[in-house]
Amino acid sequence: MAESSHHALVVGASGLIGWSVVNQLMQESPQQPFHKVSALVNRTLELKDSFWPRPSPGRPELQLVSSVDLLCTEDELESFLRDNVVDVTSVSHVYYFGKHKFLMQD
């Protein structure tokens, strides 16, 4: 299997669709498109309680980042991502399944 250089960031990974996307990205595949998946959730979640596939040589590395507040300022979110997502500068794909106050209308 050729090593991929792609890194997926899944925002809202504890919701129904976000969880399913992470689960699909973590499936073993001979042509795995990602070397790393970072799953962001707003509540505290332990990897053992996520029911996502366990690490193996045919799967991407999985990082779970809890306590993400999407209702913060853009600067605060950028700082949080820099401080908490390992190799955030290598993110090549973003899957967004959350709400952010800048995207919501009154």
C-alpha positions as CSV (number, residue, x, y, z in Angstrom):
1,M,0.0,0.0,0.0
2,A,1.4,3.4,-1.0
3,E,1.5,5.9,1.8
4,S,-1.0,8.7,1.4
5,S,-0.1,12.3,2.3
6,H,-3.7,13.3,2.9
7,H,-5.0,14.4,6.3
8,A,-8.8,14.6,6.9
9,L,-10.3,16.9,9.5
10,V,-13.9,15.9,10.5
11,V,-15.7,18.7,12.4
12,G,-18.8,17.5,14.2
13,A,-17.6,13.9,14.3
14,S,-19.9,12.9,17.2
15,G,-23.1,13.6,15.3
16,L,-24.8,11.0,13.1
17,I,-23.3,12.0,9.8
18,G,-19.9,13.0,11.2
19,W,-19.6,9.7,13.0
20,S,-20.4,7.8,9.9
21,V,-17.9,9.7,7.8
22,V,-15.1,9.0,10.3
23,N,-16.1,5.4,10.4
24,Q,-16.0,5.1,6.6
25,L,-12.6,7.0,6.4
26,M,-11.2,4.5,9.0
27,Q,-12.1,1.4,7.0
28,E,-9.1,-0.7,5.7
29,S,-8.5,-0.2,2.0
30,P,-5.7,-1.2,-0.4
31,Q,-5.8,2.3,-1.7
32,Q,-6.3,4.2,1.6
33,P,-6.8,7.9,0.6
34,F,-5.7,9.3,4.1
35,H,-2.8,8.7,6.3
36,K,-4.4,10.6,9.2
37,V,-8.0,11.4,10.3
38,S,-8.6,14.1,13.0
39,A,-12.1,13.9,14.5
40,L,-13.3,17.0,16.3
41,V,-16.2,16.7,18.8
42,N,-17.9,19.3,21.0
43,R,-18.3,17.0,24.0
44,T,-16.0,14.9,26.0
45,L,-15.6,11.5,24.2
46,E,-13.0,8.8,24.8
47,L,-11.8,6.9,21.8
48,K,-12.7,3.6,23.4
49,D,-16.4,4.8,23.6
50,S,-16.5,6.1,20.0
51,F,-17.1,2.6,18.3
52,W,-14.7,3.6,15.5
53,P,-12.4,0.9,14.2
54,R,-9.3,0.2,16.2
55,P,-5.8,1.1,14.9
56,S,-4.2,-1.4,12.5
57,P,-1.6,-1.2,9.7
58,G,-4.2,-0.8,7.0
59,R,-6.0,2.1,8.6
60,P,-5.1,5.8,8.9
61,E,-4.0,7.2,12.2
62,L,-7.0,8.6,14.2
63,Q,-6.8,11.5,16.5
64,L,-9.9,12.4,18.6
65,V,-10.1,16.0,19.8
66,S,-12.8,16.7,22.4
67,S,-14.3,19.9,23.8
68,V,-14.3,21.9,20.5
69,D,-16.4,25.1,20.9
70,L,-17.6,26.2,17.4
71,L,-19.4,29.2,19.0
72,C,-16.2,30.9,19.7
73,T,-14.5,33.6,17.6
74,E,-12.6,32.7,14.5
75,D,-9.3,33.6,16.1
76,E,-10.1,31.4,19.1
77,L,-11.0,28.5,16.9
78,E,-7.8,28.9,14.9
79,S,-5.8,28.9,18.1
80,F,-7.6,25.9,19.4
81,L,-6.9,23.9,16.2
82,R,-3.2,24.9,16.2
83,D,-2.9,23.9,19.9
84,N,-4.9,20.6,19.8
85,V,-4.8,19.0,16.3
86,V,-1.5,17.3,15.7
87,D,-0.1,18.3,12.3
88,V,-3.0,20.7,11.6
89,T,-1.0,22.3,8.8
90,S,-1.1,19.0,6.9
91,V,-4.9,19.0,6.7
92,S,-5.8,18.5,3.0
93,H,-9.6,17.7,3.4
94,V,-12.2,19.2,5.8
95,Y,-15.6,17.5,6.4
96,Y,-17.8,19.9,8.3
97,F,-20.9,18.7,10.2
98,G,-21.3,21.4,12.8
99,K,-22.8,24.8,13.5
100,H,-20.8,27.9,13.7
101,K,-22.3,31.3,14.7
102,F,-20.8,32.9,11.6
103,L,-22.7,30.5,9.4
104,M,-26.0,30.7,11.3
105,Q,-28.6,33.4,10.4
106,D,-30.9,35.0,12.9
